[in-house]
């Protein structure tokens, strides 16, 4: 009898090995992170406390110095460039172009009905004694003073101050503005220049051609050029009074111009000569680089 064949025993089922628990991500060290950040920026680690404030001050000071230096150099180069430009009527041409632009704007805004501001009498005061160009010793007094006017036709008309008494008296309280930067409210008394030109038949028949007026002191050391529309403005006065009193010699006695639509350089003192012209004249300050129109 043969022995039975042994039944094969199946291999044991392997027990599954559990997956390893996930490990928490490492927390970077604050010092290491700061160092890495600083290195990536190409700097040393950031200072803290008083050191940080000192570093910031140094950086700002350095930047300010560099910016300021660049601005100074640019300004110096620009000024040298301006000064090296060709002259136009006594000043570098860029400045002359600025004057011309100012004149175009002033003419565009000018109107016979546009009046300078008027003030109260209690606001008026005596302006500083400024400008003696054109004055000379032994000026004639009011009784002997004359205005010599050259008409458009070349004829001369001599007007005595006493003749101005036939014209309406006018008072105007306006602000005298100097190109130096100061100003003063002044109460002027006199007659309108427009009334003088009309009453004594001095206006040209063709104002489109004869549109300029030149005024001068007795010795012609000081001259002023005006456009005729500004001369005819209702606030343009020939004055013999200041703040209710006769003019003093320092302020232009016995006769001066007050024109509040222009800067003080056009308010000529010791007025003795006028001329109606068809070509634009120069004057004392225009020859020295100032704006011809000088409008306000």
VOVOVO-622463 format. One record per atom (N, C-alpha, C): residue in three letters; atom name; x, y, z. Coordinates in steps of 0.2 Angstrom, whole numbers. Example, Ala and Ser with C-alpha at 12.3 -4.5 7.8 and 13.67 -1.06 7.14 Angstrom:
<rs>
R lumtor lodren    px    py    pz
R    ALA      N    66   -28    39
R    ALA     CA    62   -22    39
R    ALA      C    66   -16    39
R    SER      N    64   -11    35
R    SER     CA    68    -5    36
R    SER      C    64     0    39
</rs>
This chain:
<rs>
R lumtor lodren    px    py    pz
R    UNK      N     4    -6     0
R    UNK     CA     0     0     0
R    UNK      C     4     6     0
R    UNK      N     3    10    -5
R    UNK     CA     7    16    -5
R    UNK      C     6    21     0
R    UNK      N    10    26     1
R    UNK     CA     9    31     6
R    UNK      C     6    37     3
R    UNK      N     1    40     6
R    UNK     CA    -3    46     3
R    UNK      C     2    52     1
R    UNK      N     0    55    -4
R    UNK     CA     4    61    -6
R    UNK      C     3    67    -1
R    UNK      N     8    70     2
R    UNK     CA     6    76     7
R    UNK      C     3    82     3
R    UNK      N    -1    85     6
R    UNK     CA    -5    91     4
R    UNK      C     0    97     5
R    UNK      N     1   101    -1
R    UNK     CA     6   107     1
R    UNK      C     3   112     5
R    UNK      N     7   115     9
R    UNK     CA     4   120    14
R    UNK      C     6   127    11
R    UNK      N     0   131    10
R    UNK     CA     1   138     7
R    UNK      C     6   142    11
R    UNK      N    10   147     8
R    UNK     CA    14   151    11
R    UNK      C    10   156    15
R    UNK      N    13   158    21
R    UNK     CA     9   163    25
R    UNK      C     9   170    22
R    UNK      N     3   173    23
R    UNK     CA     1   180    20
R    UNK      C     5   185    23
R    UNK      N     9   189    19
R    UNK     CA    14   194    23
R    UNK      C     9   199    26
R    UNK      N    11   201    32
R    UNK     CA     8   207    36
R    UNK      C    10   213    33
R    UNK      N     5   218    30
R    UNK     CA     7   225    27
R    UNK      C    11   229    32
R    UNK      N    16   232    30
R    UNK     CA    20   237    34
R    UNK      C    17   243    34
R    UNK      N    15   247    40
R    UNK     CA    12   253    40
R    UNK      C    16   259    37
R    UNK      N    13   264    33
R    UNK     CA    17   269    30
R    UNK      C    20   274    35
R    UNK      N    26   276    34
R    UNK     CA    29   281    40
R    UNK      C    25   287    40
R    UNK      N    24   289    46
R    UNK     CA    20   296    47
R    UNK      C    24   302    44
R    UNK      N    20   306    41
R    UNK     CA    24   312    38
R    UNK      C    27   316    44
R    UNK      N    33   318    42
R    UNK     CA    37   323    46
R    UNK      C    35   330    45
R    UNK      N    35   334    51
R    UNK     CA    33   341    50
R    UNK      C    39   345    46
R    UNK      N    37   350    42
R    UNK     CA    43   354    38
R    UNK      C    47   357    43
R    UNK      N    53   357    42
R    UNK     CA    58   361    47
R    UNK      C    56   368    47
R    UNK      N    56   371    53
R    UNK     CA    55   378    54
R    UNK      C    62   382    53
R    UNK      N    62   387    48
R    UNK     CA    69   390    47
R    UNK      C    71   394    52
R    UNK      N    77   394    54
R    UNK     CA    80   398    59
R    UNK      C    79   406    57
R    UNK      N    76   410    61
R    UNK     CA    75   417    60
R    UNK      C    82   421    58
R    UNK      N    87   419    61
R    UNK     CA    94   422    60
R    UNK      C    96   420    53
R    UNK      N    95   413    51
R    UNK     CA    97   411    45
R    UNK      C    94   414    39
R    UNK      N    87   415    40
R    UNK     CA    83   418    35
R    UNK      C    85   425    34
R    UNK      N    86   429    39
R    UNK     CA    88   435    38
R    UNK      C    95   436    34
R    UNK      N    99   431    36
R    UNK     CA   106   431    33
R    UNK      C   105   430    26
R    UNK      N   101   425    24
R    UNK     CA   100   423    17
R    UNK      C    97   429    13
R    UNK      N    92   432    16
R    UNK     CA    89   438    13
R    UNK      C    94   443    11
R    UNK      N    98   445    16
R    UNK     CA   103   450    16
R    UNK      C   108   448    10
R    UNK      N   110   442    10
R    UNK     CA   115   440     5
R    UNK      C   112   440    -2
R    UNK      N   105   438    -2
R    UNK     CA   102   439    -9
R    UNK      C   102   446   -11
R    UNK      N   101   451    -7
R    UNK     CA   101   458    -9
R    UNK      C   108   461    -9
R    UNK      N   113   457    -8
R    UNK     CA   120   459    -8
R    UNK      C   122   464    -3
R    UNK      N   119   463     3
R    UNK     CA   120   467     9
R    UNK      C   122   463    15
R    UNK      N   125   466    20
R    UNK     CA   126   463    26
R    UNK      C   119   463    30
R    UNK      N   119   458    35
R    UNK     CA   113   458    39
R    UNK      C   110   465    41
R    UNK      N   104   466    41
R    UNK     CA   101   472    43
R    UNK      C   102   474    50
R    UNK      N   104   480    51
R    UNK     CA   105   482    58
R    UNK      C    98   484    61
R    UNK      N    98   484    67
R    UNK     CA    92   485    71
R    UNK      C    94   490    76
R    UNK      N    88   493    79
R    UNK     CA    89   498    84
R    UNK      C    93   505    82
R    UNK      N    97   508    86
R    UNK     CA   100   514    85
R    UNK      C   105   513    78
R    UNK      N   108   507    77
R    UNK     CA   112   506    71
R    UNK      C   108   507    65
R    UNK      N   102   504    65
R    UNK     CA    97   505    59
R    UNK      C    96   512    58
R    UNK      N    94   516    63
R    UNK     CA    93   523    62
R    UNK      C    99   527    59
R    UNK      N   105   525    62
R    UNK     CA   111   529    59
R    UNK      C   112   527    52
R    UNK      N   111   521    50
R    UNK     CA   112   519    43
R    UNK      C   107   522    39
R    UNK      N   101   523    41
R    UNK     CA    96   526    36
R    UNK      C    98   534    36
R    UNK      N   100   537    41
R    UNK     CA   102   544    40
R    UNK      C   108   545    36
R    UNK      N   113   540    36
R    UNK     CA   118   541    32
R    UNK      C   116   540    24
R    UNK      N   112   535    23
R    UNK     CA   110   534    16
R    UNK      C   106   540    13
R    UNK      N   101   543    18
R    UNK     CA    97   548    15
R    UNK      C   102   554    14
R    UNK      N   107   555    19
R    UNK     CA   111   561    18
R    UNK      C   115   560    11
R    UNK      N   118   554    10
R    UNK     CA   122   553     4
R    UNK      C   117   554    -2
R    UNK      N   111   552    -2
R    UNK     CA   107   553    -8
R    UNK      C   105   561    -9
R    UNK      N   104   564    -3
R    UNK     CA   102   571    -4
R    UNK      C   108   575    -7
R    UNK      N   114   573    -4
R    UNK     CA   120   576    -7
R    UNK      C   121   575   -14
R    UNK      N   120   569   -17
R    UNK     CA   121   568   -24
R    UNK      C   116   572   -28
R    UNK      N   109   571   -25
R    UNK     CA   104   575   -29
R    UNK      C   105   582   -29
R    UNK      N   107   585   -23
R    UNK     CA   108   592   -23
R    UNK      C   114   594   -27
R    UNK      N   119   590   -27
R    UNK     CA   125   592   -32
R    UNK      C   123   592   -39
R    UNK      N   119   587   -41
R    UNK     CA   117   587   -48
R    UNK      C   113   593   -50
R    UNK      N   109   595   -45
R    UNK     CA   104   601   -46
R    UNK      C   109   607   -47
R    UNK      N   114   608   -43
R    UNK     CA   118   614   -43
R    UNK      C   122   614   -50
R    UNK      N   125   608   -52
R    UNK     CA   128   608   -58
R    UNK      C   124   609   -64
R    UNK      N   118   606   -64
R    UNK     CA   113   608   -69
R    UNK      C   111   615   -70
R    UNK      N   110   618   -64
R    UNK     CA   108   625   -64
R    UNK      C   114   629   -67
R    UNK      N   120   628   -64
R    UNK     CA   126   631   -67
R    UNK      C   127   631   -74
R    UNK      N   126   625   -77
R    UNK     CA   127   624   -84
R    UNK      C   121   627   -88
R    UNK      N   115   627   -85
R    UNK     CA   110   631   -88
R    UNK      C   111   639   -88
R    UNK      N   114   641   -83
R    UNK     CA   115   648   -82
R    UNK      C   121   650   -87
R    UNK      N   126   646   -88
R    UNK     CA   131   647   -92
R    UNK      C   129   647  -100
R    UNK      N   124   643  -101
R    UNK     CA   121   642  -108
R    UNK      C   118   649  -109
R    UNK      N   113   651  -105
R    UNK     CA   110   657  -106
R    UNK      C   114   663  -107
R    UNK      N   119   664  -103
R    UNK     CA   124   669  -103
R    UNK      C   128   669  -110
R    UNK      N   129   663  -113
R    UNK     CA   133   663  -119
R    UNK      C   129   664  -125
R    UNK      N   122   665  -124
R    UNK     CA   118   666  -130
R    UNK      C   119   673  -133
R    UNK      N   118   674  -140
R    UNK     CA   119   680  -143
R    UNK      C   114   685  -140
R    UNK      N   116   692  -140
R    UNK     CA   112   697  -137
R    UNK      C   106   699  -142
R    UNK      N   101   701  -139
R    UNK     CA    95   704  -142
R    UNK      C    93   710  -138
R    UNK      N    95   716  -141
R    UNK     CA    93   722  -138
R    UNK      C    96   722  -131
R    UNK      N   102   720  -130
R    UNK     CA   105   721  -123
R    UNK      C   105   715  -119
R    UNK      N   101   710  -120
R    UNK     CA   101   704  -115
R    UNK      C   101   698  -120
R    UNK      N   103   692  -117
R    UNK     CA   103   686  -121
R    UNK      C    96   685  -123
R    UNK      N    96   682  -130
R    UNK     CA    90   681  -133
R    UNK      C    84   677  -130
R    UNK      N    86   672  -126
R    UNK     CA    81   668  -122
R    UNK      C    77   673  -117
R    UNK      N    80   678  -114
R    UNK     CA    77   682  -109
R    UNK      C    73   687  -113
R    UNK      N    75   689  -119
R    UNK     CA    71   694  -123
R    UNK      C    65   690  -126
R    UNK      N    65   684  -127
R    UNK     CA    59   680  -129
R    UNK      C    54   680  -124
R    UNK      N    57   679  -118
R    UNK     CA    52   679  -112
R    UNK      C    49   686  -111
R    UNK      N    52   691  -112
R    UNK     CA    49   698  -112
R    UNK      C    44   699  -117
R    UNK      N    46   696  -123
R    UNK     CA    41   697  -128
R    UNK      C    34   693  -127
R    UNK      N    35   687  -124
R    UNK     CA    29   683  -122
R    UNK      C    25   686  -117
R    UNK      N    29   689  -112
R    UNK     CA    25   693  -107
R    UNK      C    21   699  -110
R    UNK      N    24   702  -115
R    UNK     CA    21   708  -118
R    UNK      C    15   706  -122
R    UNK      N    15   700  -126
R    UNK     CA    10   698  -130
R    UNK      C     4   696  -125
R    UNK      N     5   693  -119
R    UNK     CA     0   691  -114
R    UNK      C    -3   698  -111
R    UNK      N     1   702  -109
R    UNK     CA    -1   709  -106
R    UNK      C    -6   713  -111
R    UNK      N    -4   713  -118
R    UNK     CA    -8   716  -123
R    UNK      C   -14   713  -124
R    UNK      N   -14   706  -124
R    UNK     CA   -20   702  -125
R    UNK      C   -25   704  -119
R    UNK      N   -23   704  -113
R    UNK     CA   -27   705  -107
R    UNK      C   -29   713  -106
R    UNK      N   -25   717  -109
R    UNK     CA   -27   724  -108
R    UNK      C   -33   727  -110
R    UNK      N   -36   731  -107
R    UNK     CA   -43   734  -109
R    UNK      C   -44   741  -105
R    UNK      N   -46   746  -109
R    UNK     CA   -48   752  -106
R    UNK      C   -53   752  -101
R    UNK      N   -57   747  -101
R    UNK     CA   -62   746   -95
R    UNK      C   -59   742   -89
R    UNK      N   -53   739   -90
R    UNK     CA   -51   735   -85
R    UNK      C   -47   740   -80
R    UNK      N   -49   741   -74
R    UNK     CA   -46   746   -70
R    UNK      C   -42   743   -64
R    UNK      N   -37   746   -63
R    UNK     CA   -33   744   -57
R    UNK      C   -37   745   -51
R    UNK      N   -36   740   -46
R    UNK     CA   -40   741   -39
R    UNK      C   -39   747   -36
R    UNK      N   -45   750   -34
R    UNK     CA   -44   756   -30
R    UNK      C   -45   755   -22
R    UNK      N   -42   759   -18
R    UNK     CA   -42   757   -11
R    UNK      C   -45   763    -7
R    UNK      N   -46   762     0
R    UNK     CA   -48   768     4
R    UNK      C   -43   773     5
R    UNK      N   -45   779     7
R    UNK     CA   -40   784     8
R    UNK      C   -36   783    14
R    UNK      N   -38   779    19
R    UNK     CA   -35   778    25
R    UNK      C   -29   772    24
R    UNK      N   -29   769    19
R    UNK     CA   -24   764    17
R    UNK      C   -18   767    14
R    UNK      N   -19   773    12
R    UNK     CA   -13   776     8
R    UNK      C    -8   778    13
R    UNK      N    -2   778    10
R    UNK     CA     4   781    14
R    UNK      C     9   783     9
R    UNK      N    14   787    11
R    UNK     CA    20   790     7
R    UNK      C    24   784     5
R    UNK      N    25   783    -2
R    UNK     CA    30   778    -4
R    UNK      C    37   780    -3
R    UNK      N    42   775    -3
R    UNK     CA    49   777    -2
R    UNK      C    51   781    -7
R    UNK      N    57   785    -6
R    UNK     CA    60   790   -10
R    UNK      C    65   785   -14
R    UNK      N    62   783   -20
R    UNK     CA    66   778   -24
R    UNK      C    67   781   -31
R    UNK      N    73   781   -33
R    UNK     CA    75   783   -40
R    UNK      C    76   791   -41
R    UNK      N    82   793   -42
R    UNK     CA    84   800   -43
R    UNK      C    86   801   -50
R    UNK      N    86   796   -54
R    UNK     CA    88   797   -61
R    UNK      C    84   802   -65
R    UNK      N    87   807   -68
R    UNK     CA    84   812   -71
R    UNK      C    83   818   -67
R    UNK      N    84   818   -61
R    UNK     CA    84   824   -56
R    UNK      C    90   828   -57
R    UNK      N    89   834   -56
R    UNK     CA    95   839   -57
R    UNK      C    94   845   -52
R    UNK      N    99   848   -50
R    UNK     CA    98   854   -45
R    UNK      C    95   859   -49
R    UNK      N    92   864   -45
R    UNK     CA    89   870   -48
R    UNK      C    83   868   -53
R    UNK      N    79   863   -52
R    UNK     CA    73   862   -56
R    UNK      C    69   868   -56
R    UNK      N    65   870   -61
R    UNK     CA    61   876   -61
R    UNK      C    55   874   -56
R    UNK      N    52   879   -53
R    UNK     CA    47   878   -49
R    UNK      C    40   877   -53
R    UNK      N    35   876   -49
R    UNK     CA    28   875   -53
R    UNK      C    26   881   -57
R    UNK      N    28   887   -55
R    UNK     CA    25   893   -59
R    UNK      C    29   893   -66
R    UNK      N    35   891   -66
R    UNK     CA    39   891   -72
R    UNK      C    39   885   -76
R    UNK      N    36   879   -73
R    UNK     CA    37   873   -76
R    UNK      C    33   872   -83
R    UNK      N    36   869   -88
R    UNK     CA    32   868   -94
R    UNK      C    33   861   -96
R    UNK      N    28   859  -100
R    UNK     CA    28   852  -104
R    UNK      C    29   853  -111
R    UNK      N    34   851  -114
R    UNK     CA    35   852  -121
R    UNK      C    33   846  -125
R    UNK      N    28   846  -129
R    UNK     CA    25   841  -133
R    UNK      C    27   841  -140
R    UNK      N    30   836  -143
R    UNK     CA    31   835  -150
R    UNK      C    25   832  -153
R    UNK      N    21   835  -157
R    UNK     CA    16   832  -161
R    UNK      C    18   827  -166
R    UNK      N    13   824  -169
R    UNK     CA    14   819  -174
R    UNK      C    17   822  -180
R    UNK      N    15   829  -181
R    UNK     CA    17   833  -187
R    UNK      C    23   836  -186
R    UNK      N    27   835  -181
R    UNK     CA    33   838  -180
R    UNK      C    33   845  -176
R    UNK      N    27   848  -175
R    UNK     CA    26   854  -172
R    UNK      C    26   853  -164
R    UNK      N    29   858  -161
R    UNK     CA    29   858  -154
R    UNK      C    24   862  -150
R    UNK      N    21   859  -145
R    UNK     CA    16   863  -141
R    UNK      C    19   863  -134
R    UNK      N    19   869  -131
R    UNK     CA    22   870  -125
R    UNK      C    16   872  -120
R    UNK      N    15   868  -115
R    UNK     CA    10   868  -110
R    UNK      C    12   870  -103
R    UNK      N     9   875  -100
R    UNK     CA    11   877   -94
R    UNK      C     7   874   -88
R    UNK      N     9   873   -82
R    UNK     CA     6   869   -77
R    UNK      C    -1   873   -76
R    UNK      N    -1   879   -76
R    UNK     CA    -7   883   -75
R    UNK      C   -12   881   -80
R    UNK      N   -11   880   -86
R    UNK     CA   -16   878   -91
R    UNK      C   -19   871   -89
R    UNK      N   -16   867   -85
R    UNK     CA   -19   861   -83
R    UNK      C   -25   862   -79
R    UNK      N   -25   868   -75
R    UNK     CA   -31   869   -71
R    UNK      C   -38   869   -74
R    UNK      N   -38   870   -81
R    UNK     CA   -44   870   -85
R    UNK      C   -47   863   -85
R    UNK      N   -43   858   -84
R    UNK     CA   -45   851   -84
R    UNK      C   -48   848   -78
R    UNK      N   -53   843   -78
R    UNK     CA   -56   841   -72
R    UNK      C   -51   837   -68
R    UNK      N   -51   839   -61
R    UNK     CA   -47   836   -56
R    UNK      C   -49   829   -55
R    UNK      N   -44   825   -54
R    UNK     CA   -46   817   -52
R    UNK      C   -41   815   -47
R    UNK      N   -44   811   -42
R    UNK     CA   -40   808   -37
R    UNK      C   -41   800   -38
R    UNK      N   -36   797   -37
R    UNK     CA   -36   789   -38
R    UNK      C   -31   786   -33
R    UNK      N   -34   781   -29
R    UNK     CA   -30   778   -24
R    UNK      C   -28   771   -26
R    UNK      N   -22   770   -29
R    UNK     CA   -20   764   -32
R    UNK      C   -14   762   -29
R    UNK      N   -11   756   -31
R    UNK     CA    -5   753   -28
R    UNK      C     1   754   -33
R    UNK      N     6   757   -30
R    UNK     CA    12   758   -34
R    UNK      C    16   752   -33
R    UNK      N    18   748   -39
R    UNK     CA    22   742   -38
R    UNK      C    28   743   -41
R    UNK      N    34   741   -38
R    UNK     CA    40   742   -40
R    UNK      C    43   735   -42
R    UNK      N    47   735   -48
R    UNK     CA    50   729   -50
R    UNK      C    55   726   -45
R    UNK      N    57   730   -40
R    UNK     CA    61   728   -34
R    UNK      C    57   723   -29
R    UNK      N    51   723   -30
R    UNK     CA    47   719   -26
R    UNK      C    43   722   -20
R    UNK      N    44   729   -19
R    UNK     CA    40   732   -14
R    UNK      C    34   736   -18
R    UNK      N    29   737   -14
R    UNK     CA    23   741   -16
R    UNK      C    20   745   -11
R    UNK      N    16   751   -13
R    UNK     CA    13   755    -8
R    UNK      C     7   758   -11
R    UNK      N     2   758    -7
R    UNK     CA    -5   761    -9
R    UNK      C    -4   769    -8
R    UNK      N    -6   772   -14
R    UNK     CA    -4   780   -14
R    UNK      C   -11   783   -17
R    UNK      N   -12   789   -14
R    UNK     CA   -18   793   -16
R    UNK      C   -15   799   -21
R    UNK      N   -16   798   -27
R    UNK     CA   -14   802   -32
R    UNK      C   -19   808   -33
R    UNK      N   -17   814   -35
R    UNK     CA   -21   819   -37
R    UNK      C   -18   823   -43
R    UNK      N   -22   824   -48
R    UNK     CA   -20   827   -54
R    UNK      C   -25   827   -60
R    UNK      N   -23   827   -66
R    UNK     CA   -28   826   -72
R    UNK      C   -26   820   -76
R    UNK      N   -31   818   -79
R    UNK     CA   -30   812   -84
R    UNK      C   -26   814   -90
R    UNK      N   -21   810   -91
R    UNK     CA   -17   811   -97
R    UNK      C   -21   811  -104
R    UNK      N   -26   807  -104
R    UNK     CA   -31   807  -109
R    UNK      C   -34   814  -111
R    UNK      N   -36   817  -105
R    UNK     CA   -39   824  -106
R    UNK      C   -34   829  -108
R    UNK      N   -27   828  -106
R    UNK     CA   -22   833  -109
R    UNK      C   -21   832  -116
R    UNK      N   -21   826  -118
R    UNK     CA   -20   824  -125
R    UNK      C   -25   827  -130
R    UNK      N   -31   826  -127
R    UNK     CA   -37   828  -131
R    UNK      C   -38   835  -131
R    UNK      N   -38   838  -125
R    UNK     CA   -39   845  -124
R    UNK      C   -34   850  -128
R    UNK      N   -28   848  -128
R    UNK     CA   -23   852  -132
R    UNK      C   -22   849  -139
R    UNK      N   -27   845  -141
R    UNK     CA   -26   843  -148
R    UNK      C   -20   840  -150
R    UNK      N   -18   835  -146
R    UNK     CA   -11   832  -147
R    UNK      C   -12   825  -150
R    UNK      N   -18   822  -150
R    UNK     CA   -19   815  -153
R    UNK      C   -18   815  -160
R    UNK      N   -15   810  -163
R    UNK     CA   -14   810  -170
R    UNK      C   -20   808  -174
R    UNK      N   -21   809  -180
R    UNK     CA   -27   808  -184
R    UNK      C   -27   800  -186
R    UNK      N   -21   797  -186
R    UNK     CA   -21   790  -187
R    UNK      C   -18   786  -182
R    UNK      N   -22   784  -176
R    UNK     CA   -19   781  -170
R    UNK      C   -16   774  -172
R    UNK      N   -18   771  -177
R    UNK     CA   -15   764  -179
R    UNK      C    -8   765  -181
R    UNK      N    -6   771  -184
R    UNK     CA     1   772  -185
R    UNK      C     4   776  -180
R    UNK      N     2   781  -177
R    UNK     CA     5   785  -172
R    UNK      C     3   782  -165
R    UNK      N     6   777  -163
R    UNK     CA     3   773  -157
R    UNK      C     8   773  -151
R    UNK      N    13   777  -151
R    UNK     CA    18   777  -146
R    UNK      C    19   784  -143
R    UNK      N    21   784  -136
R    UNK     CA    22   790  -133
R    UNK      C    29   790  -129
R    UNK      N    33   795  -130
R    UNK     CA    39   795  -126
R    UNK      C    39   801  -121
R    UNK      N    41   799  -115
R    UNK     CA    41   805  -110
R    UNK      C    48   805  -107
R    UNK      N    50   811  -105
R    UNK     CA    57   812  -102
R    UNK      C    57   818   -97
R    UNK      N    62   817   -93
R    UNK     CA    64   823   -88
R    UNK      C    67   828   -92
R    UNK      N    68   834   -89
R    UNK     CA    71   840   -93
R    UNK      C    77   839   -96
R    UNK      N    82   835   -93
R    UNK     CA    88   833   -96
R    UNK      C    88   827  -100
R    UNK      N    83   824  -100
R    UNK     CA    82   817  -104
R    UNK      C    86   812  -101
R    UNK      N    88   812   -95
R    UNK     CA    92   807   -92
R    UNK      C    88   801   -91
R    UNK      N    82   802   -90
R    UNK     CA    77   797   -88
R    UNK      C    71   797   -93
R    UNK      N    70   792   -97
R    UNK     CA    65   792  -102
R    UNK      C    60   786  -101
R    UNK      N    54   787  -103
R    UNK     CA    49   781  -103
R    UNK      C    45   781  -109
R    UNK      N    44   775  -112
R    UNK     CA    40   774  -118
R    UNK      C    34   770  -116
R    UNK      N    28   773  -119
R    UNK     CA    22   770  -118
R    UNK      C    18   768  -124
R    UNK      N    14   763  -124
R    UNK     CA     9   762  -130
R    UNK      C     4   767  -129
R    UNK      N     1   770  -134
R    UNK     CA    -4   775  -134
R    UNK      C   -11   773  -130
R    UNK      N   -13   767  -131
R    UNK     CA   -19   764  -127
R    UNK      C   -18   765  -119
R    UNK      N   -12   763  -117
R    UNK     CA   -10   763  -110
R    UNK      C   -10   771  -108
R    UNK      N    -8   775  -112
R    UNK     CA    -8   782  -110
R    UNK      C   -15   785  -109
R    UNK      N   -19   782  -113
R    UNK     CA   -26   785  -113
R    UNK      C   -30   781  -108
R    UNK      N   -28   777  -104
R    UNK     CA   -31   773   -99
R    UNK      C   -34   778   -94
R    UNK      N   -40   777   -91
R    UNK     CA   -43   782   -87
R    UNK      C   -40   783   -80
R    UNK      N   -35   778   -78
R    UNK     CA   -32   779   -72
R    UNK      C   -25   782   -73
R    UNK      N   -23   783   -79
R    UNK     CA   -16   786   -81
R    UNK      C   -16   794   -79
R    UNK      N   -13   796   -74
R    UNK     CA   -13   803   -72
R    UNK      C    -7   807   -73
R    UNK      N    -7   813   -74
R    UNK     CA    -2   818   -73
R    UNK      C    -3   821   -66
R    UNK      N     1   820   -61
R    UNK     CA     0   821   -54
R    UNK      C     4   827   -52
R    UNK      N     1   831   -48
R    UNK     CA     4   836   -44
R    UNK      C     3   836   -36
R    UNK      N    -1   831   -34
R    UNK     CA    -2   829   -27
R    UNK      C    -1   822   -25
R    UNK      N     1   821   -19
R    UNK     CA     2   814   -16
R    UNK      C    -1   814    -9
R    UNK      N    -6   810    -8
R    UNK     CA   -10   810    -2
R    UNK      C   -12   816     0
R    UNK      N   -15   820    -4
R    UNK     CA   -18   826    -3
R    UNK      C   -14   832    -2
R    UNK      N    -7   831    -3
R    UNK     CA    -2   837    -2
R    UNK      C     1   838    -8
R    UNK      N     4   844   -10
R    UNK     CA     8   845   -16
R    UNK      C    14   840   -16
R    UNK      N    16   837   -22
R    UNK     CA    21   833   -22
R    UNK      C    28   836   -20
R    UNK      N    32   832   -16
R    UNK     CA    39   834   -15
R    UNK      C    43   833   -21
R    UNK      N    49   836   -20
R    UNK     CA    54   835   -26
R    UNK      C    56   828   -26
R    UNK      N    57   824   -20
R    UNK     CA    59   817   -20
R    UNK      C    54   813   -24
R    UNK      N    48   815   -24
R    UNK     CA    42   811   -27
R    UNK      C    40   814   -34
R    UNK      N    44   818   -37
R    UNK     CA    43   820   -44
R    UNK      C    40   827   -45
R    UNK      N    40   831   -40
R    UNK     CA    37   838   -41
R    UNK      C    41   842   -46
R    UNK      N    38   846   -50
R    UNK     CA    31   848   -49
R    UNK      C    26   843   -53
R    UNK      N    28   839   -57
R    UNK     CA    24   835   -61
R    UNK      C    27   828   -62
R    UNK      N    22   823   -61
R    UNK     CA    25   816   -63
R    UNK      C    19   812   -66
R    UNK      N    21   806   -68
R    UNK     CA    16   802   -71
R    UNK      C    14   796   -66
R    UNK      N     7   795   -65
R    UNK     CA     5   789   -61
R    UNK      C     1   784   -66
R    UNK      N     4   778   -67
R    UNK     CA     0   774   -71
R    UNK      C     0   767   -68
R    UNK      N    -5   765   -64
R    UNK     CA    -6   759   -60
R    UNK      C    -6   753   -64
R    UNK      N    -7   753   -71
R    UNK     CA    -7   747   -75
R    UNK      C     0   745   -77
R    UNK      N     5   749   -75
R    UNK     CA    12   747   -76
R    UNK      C    16   747   -70
R    UNK      N    22   744   -70
R    UNK     CA    26   744   -65
R    UNK      C    29   751   -64
R    UNK      N    32   752   -58
R    UNK     CA    34   759   -56
R    UNK      C    40   762   -61
R    UNK      N    43   758   -64
R    UNK     CA    48   761   -69
R    UNK      C    45   765   -74
R    UNK      N    39   764   -75
R    UNK     CA    35   768   -81
R    UNK      C    32   775   -77
R    UNK      N    32   775   -71
R    UNK     CA    29   781   -67
R    UNK      C    34   787   -67
R    UNK      N    36   790   -72
R    UNK     CA    41   795   -73
R    UNK      C    40   801   -68
R    UNK      N    45   803   -65
R    UNK     CA    45   809   -61
R    UNK      C    48   815   -65
R    UNK      N    47   821   -63
R    UNK     CA    49   827   -66
R    UNK      C    48   827   -73
R    UNK      N    42   826   -75
R    UNK     CA    40   825   -82
R    UNK      C    40   832   -85
R    UNK      N    44   833   -91
R    UNK     CA    45   839   -94
R    UNK      C    44   839  -102
R    UNK      N    44   833  -105
R    UNK     CA    44   832  -112
R    UNK      C    40   826  -114
R    UNK      N    36   827  -119
R    UNK     CA    33   821  -122
R    UNK      C    33   821  -130
R    UNK      N    33   816  -133
R    UNK     CA    33   815  -140
R    UNK      C    28   810  -143
R    UNK      N    24   811  -148
R    UNK     CA    20   806  -151
R    UNK      C    24   803  -157
R    UNK      N    24   797  -157
R    UNK     CA    29   794  -162
R    UNK      C    25   788  -166
R    UNK      N    28   787  -172
R    UNK     CA    25   781  -176
R    UNK      C    30   775  -176
R    UNK      N    35   776  -172
R    UNK     CA    40   770  -171
R    UNK      C    41   769  -164
R    UNK      N    41   763  -162
R    UNK     CA    42   761  -155
R    UNK      C    48   763  -152
R    UNK      N    48   768  -147
R    UNK     CA    55   770  -144
R    UNK      C    57   766  -139
R    UNK      N    63   766  -138
R    UNK     CA    66   763  -132
R    UNK      C    65   768  -126
R    UNK      N    68   765  -120
R    UNK     CA    68   770  -114
R    UNK      C    73   768  -109
R    UNK      N    74   771  -104
R    UNK     CA    80   770   -99
R    UNK      C    80   763   -97
R    UNK      N    75   760   -95
R    UNK     CA    75   753   -92
R    UNK      C    75   748   -97
R    UNK      N    72   749  -103
R    UNK     CA    72   744  -109
R    UNK      C    79   743  -111
R    UNK      N    83   749  -111
R    UNK     CA    90   749  -114
R    UNK      C    94   745  -109
R    UNK      N    92   743  -103
R    UNK     CA    95   740   -98
R    UNK      C    92   733   -97
R    UNK      N    88   730  -101
R    UNK     CA    86   723  -101
R    UNK      C    79   722   -98
R    UNK      N    76   727   -97
R    UNK     CA    69   727   -94
R    UNK      C    64   726   -99
R    UNK      N    58   723   -97
R    UNK     CA    52   723  -101
R    UNK      C    50   729  -104
R    UNK      N    49   730  -110
R    UNK     CA    47   737  -113
R    UNK      C    39   738  -111
R    UNK      N    35   733  -111
R    UNK     CA    28   734  -109
R    UNK      C    27   735  -102
R    UNK      N    30   731   -98
R    UNK     CA    30   732   -91
R    UNK      C    23   732   -88
R    UNK      N    19   728   -91
R    UNK     CA    12   728   -89
R    UNK      C    10   724   -82
R    UNK      N     5   726   -79
R    UNK     CA     2   723   -73
R    UNK      C    -5   720   -74
</rs>
